[in-house]
């Protein structure tokens, strides 16, 4: 990586704004990103970066070493982030599956409660209709009892006088008693 990409230039390191207040890694990774607690970039000290930048001005071989170390740190942090991302992705998928199963269970419970509610409503409606029918048919039942008693008396009198009923102006084939019996 080029020194300019990592926040260092070949000019004075003390006056460069990226090295005055923040370390290179902190300014690169901590703005707007959320890290898990085990990924602590605050352990990187600003002082060590500033000291290594001063030493880099003195020795070009040290500058190369610093760039290699920073490249190694960047590769390590990238690998760590990818590893954490894959772990988080697996956890999120597991949570999603768990939530979907829980939602399906709750949906089936809601459907069961809904069926019970509809069944109770239907039963309540049937009971109301039966009450209406009973209240409407109670006077008819009394009239039916009177009709049954009167019809029984009428049938008994017809049976008693069957032999004496006049049959006029009707053609009855055969015996009149068989006709009345049928």
C-alpha positions in Angstrom: 0.0 0.0 0.0 1.1 3.5 -0.7 2.1 5.7 2.3 -0.5 8.3 1.2 -3.3 5.7 1.4 -2.4 5.0 5.1 -2.3 8.6 6.1 1.4 9.2 5.8 3.2 11.3 3.3 6.9 12.0 2.7 6.4 15.5 4.1 6.5 16.4 7.8 4.6 13.8 9.9 4.1 16.2 12.9 1.9 18.6 10.9 -0.2 16.1 9.1 -3.8 16.3 10.5 -4.5 12.6 10.4 -1.6 11.9 12.8 -2.2 14.8 15.2 -5.4 13.8 16.9 -6.1 10.2 15.9 -4.3 7.1 14.9 -4.5 5.9 11.3 -6.4 2.8 12.2 -8.8 4.5 14.5 -9.7 7.2 11.9 -10.1 4.6 9.2 -12.2 2.0 11.1 -14.0 3.6 14.0 -16.1 6.3 12.2 -19.6 5.0 11.5 -18.8 1.3 12.1 -20.0 -0.9 14.9 -17.5 -3.4 16.3 -18.1 -6.2 18.7 -16.5 -5.9 22.1 -13.7 -8.4 21.4 -12.6 -6.2 18.5 -11.0 -3.4 20.4 -9.0 -1.0 18.2 -8.4 1.4 21.1 -5.5 -0.7 22.1 -3.5 0.8 19.3 -1.7 3.8 20.8 -1.4 7.1 19.0 2.0 7.6 20.5 3.4 4.5 18.9 2.2 5.6 15.5 3.6 9.1 15.9 7.0 7.7 17.1 7.1 5.2 14.3 6.3 8.0 11.8 9.2 10.1 13.2 11.5 7.1 12.9 10.3 6.5 9.4 11.7 9.9 8.4 15.1 8.9 9.7 15.5 5.4 8.2 13.9 4.3 4.8 14.3 0.7 5.8 12.2 1.4 8.9 9.6 3.1 6.7 9.3 0.0 4.6 9.0 -2.1 7.7 6.3 0.2 9.1 4.4 -0.1 5.9 4.7 -3.8 5.9 3.5 -3.9 9.6 0.6 -1.6 8.7 -0.3 -3.8 5.7 -0.1 -6.9 8.0 -2.3 -5.2 10.6 -4.8 -4.2 7.9 -4.8 -7.7 6.5 -5.3 -9.1 10.1 -8.1 -6.7 10.8 -9.8 -7.5 7.5 -9.6 -11.2 8.2 -10.9 -10.6 11.7 -13.8 -8.5 10.3 -14.6 -11.2 7.7 -14.5 -13.9 10.4 -16.8 -11.8 12.7 -19.1 -11.0 9.8 -19.5 -14.7 9.0 -20.1 -15.5 12.7 -22.7 -12.7 12.9 -24.3 -13.9 9.7 -24.6 -17.5 11.0 -26.1 -16.1 14.3 -28.5 -13.9 12.4 -29.6 -16.8 10.2 -30.2 -19.0 13.3 -32.1 -16.2 14.9 -34.2 -15.7 11.8 -35.1 -19.4 11.7 -36.0 -19.3 15.3 -38.1 -16.2 14.9 -39.8 -17.8 11.8 -40.6 -21.0 13.8 -41.9 -18.9 16.7 -44.0 -16.8 14.3 -45.4 -20.0 12.7 -46.3 -21.4 16.2 -48.0 -18.1 17.2 -49.9 -18.1 13.9 -51.2 -21.6 14.5 -52.2 -20.6 18.0 -54.0 -17.6 16.7 -55.8 -19.7 14.1 -56.8 -22.2 16.9 -58.2 -19.4 19.1 -59.9 -17.9 16.1 -61.6 -21.2 15.3 -62.7 -21.5 18.9 -64.1 -18.0 18.9 -66.0 -18.6 15.6 -67.3 -21.9 17.0 -68.5 -20.2 20.2 -70.1 -17.4 18.1 -71.9 -20.0 15.9 -73.1 -21.9 19.0 -74.3 -18.6 20.6 -76.2 -17.8 17.4 -77.7 -21.3 17.3 -78.8 -21.0 20.9 -80.4 -17.6 20.2 -82.3 -19.0 17.2 -83.5 -22.0 19.3 -84.7 -19.6 22.0 -86.6 -17.7 19.3 -88.1 -20.9 17.9 -89.1 -22.1 21.4 -90.7 -18.8 22.3 -92.6 -18.8 18.9 -93.6 -22.5 19.1 -94.7 -22.6 22.7 -98.3 -21.3 22.0 -98.4 -23.6 18.9 -97.4 -26.6 21.1 -100.4 -25.9 23.4 -102.7 -25.6 20.4 -101.2 -28.9 19.0 -102.0 -30.6 22.3 -105.6 -29.5 22.0 -105.7 -30.5 18.3 -104.3 -33.9 19.2 -106.9 -34.4 21.9 -109.7 -33.3 19.5 -108.4 -35.4 16.6 -108.2 -38.5 18.9 -111.8 -38.0 19.9 -112.8 -37.5 16.3 -110.9 -40.7 15.2 -112.5 -42.7 18.0 -116.0 -41.5 17.0 -115.3 -42.3 13.3 -114.1 -45.8 14.2 -117.2 -46.3 16.3 -119.6 -45.2 13.6 -117.8 -46.5 10.6 -120.4 -49.1 9.8 -123.2 -46.5 9.8 -121.6 -43.8 7.5 -123.7 -43.3 4.4 -121.9 -43.6 1.2 -123.9 -42.0 -1.5 -123.0 -40.8 -4.9 -119.6 -42.5 -4.8 -118.6 -45.6 -6.6 -116.8 -47.9 -4.3 -115.6 -51.0 -5.8 -116.0 -53.9 -3.4 -117.0 -53.7 0.2 -117.6 -50.4 1.9 -115.9 -51.6 5.1 -112.7 -52.4 3.2 -112.8 -49.0 1.6 -113.1 -47.3 5.0 -110.5 -49.6 6.5 -108.0 -48.5 3.7 
